[in-house]
């Protein structure tokens, strides 16, 4: 089992799980369903990544994380 660093936040009534390792996201009505959706997205991505050699696999930049978190802060204003 691979481990990924994930940020969870509530947005517009849904939970969003963001993987800091690859920028993939999952969304659900609760934290568990958001994480499950993220796990499915990661599994799907990795299955394609194994057969396609030209897919870029970046980690999330600090600027992208800041933008993700800024959306949460602006929604609470």
CORCOR-V646168 format. One record per helix or strand of 2 or more residues. SS is the DSSP state (hx for helix, st for strand). FROM is the first residue (numbers start at 1). LEN is the number of residues. Records with the same first field share a line. If there is no record, write none. Layout:
SS: FROM-LEN  FROM-LEN
This chain:
st: 6-6  14-6  25-4
hx: 31-21  62-14
